[in-house]
Structures are given as C-alpha cells and as structure tokens.
C-alpha cells in the first residue's frame, strides 16, 4: 500500500525504545525524515533518525527545544507523534491516591499530558502551514484506570480529550489529529524487570516472567497475546498517511480485545 509520506518530516517523542522507537523505524522505512527525541538517545534510534535530540521532555523548555531543533535540522514539521509517557518507575505507584505525593502527581502529569501540550503548541505553526497530522499515544487506561499507576490514567484521559479538542480546532485548517490507545505492549515498560512490569510482579509476589506469560489470561486479552510495538507503529503511521485522509478525532484502541465495551 502506498502511504504517500515519502519525503515528509516527523517529530517522534519518547523515541529511544519501545513504541516510540518502532514508530521512528517504521516512518524511516517509508522515507520519512524523523527527528527522534528522548532523554537518552540509543544507537537504535540514531540508526534510523535524520536527527536526534537528547532532552528532558517533562519540562516546557525541553519540549520547545525539540521543535526548534527539528525545524532547524529538517526545515519544518509535517507530522508530530506525542509518544512520550509513563515515567520514572520509582514514581509509578500502585497504591491509592493518598500514597502518591504532590510531586509525583505533578511529574506524572508533566510527562504524560503537559509535554504533549507544550510540544504540540510549539509545532503547530509548522504543522498548520504544511497541513500535516498529529497522533497522540494515550492508553486504554484512559478508559479503565484499574491496574495503572496513580495519576497515569488520569493524565492519559486528559490527553485523549486534548486530541479531540485539537481535531475540532484544526480539522478545518487541514490538520488531522488522532489518538492511539494501546493496551499492554511488549515494550520495556513491561518487559524490563526494572521498570513498571517488574513493580507489578513484585506487588503480586510473582516472578516477572510469570507475570508476562499470564497477562493475556489475567487481563482477558481476546487475541491471547500482548501487542508488539511494531503493531502500534503500523497503526500510527497509517493514521499519519494520506490513506487516512478523512479520519479525524478518532481514538483507536489496539489491545488484542482487552476492552469489552466502547
């Protein structure tokens, strides 16, 4: 299928690994010049990106710097993928709302909501001028907060609504904005025993490997397996492409059938 995006430019945040890296790789394979932003730049990202920006995306200055450097490096922005999210495993609490400090709440919202807001606001002049497209990476936890870190589901729910607002505002100007909401994905967030998946395993008193093996049954995943990062990337790249020209304001779930109702 010809996607019609060869020669375009894209900014992908949180691009060093997992879903973000898969998106950067898939875009690059389609001939898109990718500017990948992350706190730490990995060799895998450097291999596919036209430019990289090492930056703290949880700050406004960091988010704005990504856009400024992208415009300087590739001349403008056609596509923006707000993928950065989750956060420091030490700040991801599985307890109750009173178990999380104000600072942790603020940090979670800064990375998962305000970073996309800041990045989008900075990139909009270029994206509007080029009649480009934006995809925000949310989560099924925006609809079902159970089992997610405190504050994460709340921030993702707000991000999903931000996408709806953007779509209403920018659609008449020729800019498409959509949201992708994955379920559990085989990304380092879950597969790295030192990150969130490891914390969940510890909380339930099970081996990390056993937790991963049992997720499909425990979460009721109809497909019987968790999603691969490349599968999320394929959906994102399709939404950015000319093939999705009349898809505006959608929130597309990719979770193997975990959610049983809209």
C-alpha positions in Angstrom: 0.0 0.0 0.0 1.4 3.4 -1.0 1.1 5.7 2.0 2.1 8.9 0.3 4.5 10.1 3.0 7.9 9.6 1.4 10.0 12.8 1.9 7.8 14.1 4.7 9.3 15.1 8.1 8.2 13.9 11.6 9.0 14.5 15.2 8.6 11.5 17.5 8.9 12.0 21.2 10.0 9.2 23.6 11.7 7.7 20.5 14.6 5.8 22.0 12.9 2.5 22.7 9.6 0.6 22.7 6.7 2.1 20.9 8.5 5.3 20.1 11.4 3.5 18.5 9.1 1.3 16.5 7.3 4.4 15.2 10.6 6.0 14.2 11.8 2.9 12.5 8.5 2.4 10.5 8.4 6.1 9.5 12.0 6.0 8.3 11.3 2.8 6.3 8.6 4.8 4.5 11.0 7.5 3.5 10.1 10.0 6.3 12.9 12.1 7.8 12.5 11.5 11.6 13.6 13.7 14.4 13.7 11.5 17.5 13.6 13.0 20.9 14.2 11.3 24.2 16.1 11.7 27.5 18.7 9.2 26.3 19.5 8.6 22.7 20.0 4.9 21.8 22.1 3.5 19.0 18.9 2.0 17.6 17.4 5.5 17.3 20.5 7.0 15.8 20.4 4.4 13.1 17.1 5.5 11.7 16.7 9.1 12.6 17.7 12.1 10.5 18.4 13.9 13.7 18.1 13.2 17.4 17.5 15.5 20.4 18.5 14.4 23.9 16.2 16.3 26.2 14.0 16.2 29.3 10.6 16.2 27.8 8.9 16.7 31.1 9.8 20.4 31.0 8.4 23.1 28.8 11.8 24.2 27.8 12.7 20.7 26.7 9.6 20.3 24.7 10.0 23.6 22.9 13.7 22.8 22.2 12.8 19.6 20.4 10.6 21.6 18.0 13.1 24.3 17.5 15.9 21.8 16.7 13.6 19.8 14.4 12.8 22.9 12.3 16.5 23.8 12.1 17.5 20.3 11.2 14.8 19.3 8.6 13.2 22.6 7.7 9.8 22.1 9.1 7.4 19.5 10.6 4.7 17.6 8.7 3.9 15.0 11.4 4.1 15.0 15.2 3.8 11.8 17.3 3.4 12.6 21.0 4.6 9.2 22.3 6.5 10.2 25.4 4.9 8.9 28.6 4.8 6.6 31.6 7.8 8.0 33.6 10.3 7.1 36.2 9.5 3.6 37.7 10.2 4.9 41.2 7.4 7.4 40.8 4.9 4.9 39.5 2.8 3.9 42.5 0.3 1.1 42.5 -1.2 2.3 45.8 -4.1 4.7 46.4 -4.4 8.4 45.7 -3.1 9.3 49.2 0.0 7.1 48.7 1.3 9.5 46.0 3.0 12.8 46.8 2.0 16.1 45.1 5.4 16.0 43.4 4.7 12.6 41.9 1.2 13.7 40.7 2.8 16.7 39.1 5.6 14.7 37.5 3.2 12.2 36.0 1.0 15.0 34.5 4.0 16.9 33.3 5.3 14.0 31.2 2.0 12.4 30.1 -0.1 15.5 29.5 1.7 18.7 29.5 4.7 17.5 27.5 2.4 16.7 24.5 0.6 20.0 25.1 3.9 22.0 25.1 5.3 20.1 22.1 2.1 20.5 20.1 1.8 24.2 20.8 5.4 24.8 19.6 5.0 22.6 16.5 1.6 23.9 15.4 2.8 26.8 13.2 4.8 24.4 11.0 2.2 21.7 11.0 -0.7 24.0 10.1 1.4 25.6 7.3 2.1 22.1 5.9 -1.4 20.8 6.6 0.1 17.9 8.5 -1.1 15.4 11.1 -0.7 14.6 14.8 -1.0 11.4 16.6 -1.1 11.2 20.4 -0.3 8.0 22.2 -2.7 7.5 25.0 -3.7 4.2 26.7 -6.7 2.0 27.4 -6.2 3.1 31.0 -7.7 6.4 30.0 -11.0 4.5 30.0 -10.2 1.8 32.6 -7.9 3.2 35.3 -7.7 -0.1 37.3 -4.3 -1.6 37.4 -2.4 1.6 36.2 -0.1 3.8 38.3 -1.8 6.5 40.2 -2.1 9.6 38.0 -1.2 7.9 34.8 -4.8 7.0 33.7 -6.0 10.5 34.7 -3.3 12.1 32.6 -3.9 9.9 29.6 -7.7 10.6 29.8 -6.9 14.3 29.6 -4.5 13.7 26.7 -7.3 11.8 24.8 -9.6 14.8 25.3 -6.8 17.2 24.2 -6.7 15.3 20.9 -10.4 15.7 20.5 -10.1 19.5 21.1 -7.3 19.8 18.6 -9.2 17.9 16.0 -12.2 20.2 16.3 -10.0 23.3 16.1 -7.5 22.2 13.4 -9.6 20.0 11.1 -11.0 23.0 9.2 -7.4 24.1 8.6 -6.4 20.8 7.0 -4.7 19.3 10.0 -5.7 15.8 11.2 -5.4 14.8 14.9 -6.0 11.3 16.2 -5.2 9.2 19.2 -4.0 5.7 19.6 -4.7 3.8 22.8 -2.7 0.7 23.3 -3.3 -2.0 25.9 -0.3 -3.9 27.3 2.6 -3.7 24.8 5.8 -5.8 24.8 7.9 -2.7 25.3 10.5 -2.1 28.0 7.8 -0.6 30.3 6.5 -4.1 30.8 9.4 -6.4 29.7 12.2 -4.7 31.7 12.1 -6.2 35.2 13.5 -2.8 36.5 10.5 -0.8 35.2 6.7 -0.9 35.7 6.3 -4.6 34.8 8.8 -5.5 37.5 7.0 -3.4 40.1 3.7 -5.1 39.2 5.3 -8.6 39.6 6.8 -7.6 42.9 3.5 -6.2 44.2 1.8 -9.5 43.3 4.6 -11.7 44.6 5.2 -13.5 41.3 8.2 -13.8 39.0 8.4 -11.2 36.3 8.5 -13.9 33.6 5.3 -15.5 35.0 3.6 -12.1 35.1 4.2 -11.5 31.4 3.1 -15.0 30.5 -0.2 -14.7 32.4 -1.2 -11.2 31.3 -3.4 -12.3 28.4 -5.4 -14.6 30.6 -5.5 -12.3 33.6 -6.5 -9.2 31.5 -8.9 -11.1 29.3 -7.0 -10.4 26.1 -9.1 -12.0 23.3 -6.2 -12.5 21.0 -4.3 -14.5 23.6 -1.2 -12.3 23.4 0.0 -8.8 24.1 0.6 -6.3 21.4 4.0 -5.8 19.8 5.5 -2.3 19.4 5.6 -2.7 15.6 1.9 -3.3 15.5 1.2 0.0 17.3 3.7 1.7 14.9 1.9 0.4 11.8 -1.4 1.9 13.1 0.2 5.3 13.9 2.0 5.5 10.5 -1.3 4.7 8.7 -3.1 7.5 10.6 -0.4 9.9 9.6 -0.6 8.9 6.0 -2.8 10.1 3.1 -4.6 6.8 3.3 -6.3 8.1 6.5 -7.3 11.4 5.0 -10.8 11.5 6.4 -10.0 10.1 9.9 -10.3 13.0 12.3 -10.6 13.0 16.1 -10.6 9.2 16.4 -9.3 7.3 19.5 -8.3 3.9 18.1 -7.7 1.1 20.5 -5.1 -1.6 19.9 -5.3 -4.0 22.8 -6.0 -7.5 21.4 -9.6 -7.2 22.6 -8.9 -6.4 26.2 -11.7 -3.8 26.4 -15.1 -5.3 26.1 -17.1 -2.1 25.5 -16.5 1.2 23.8 
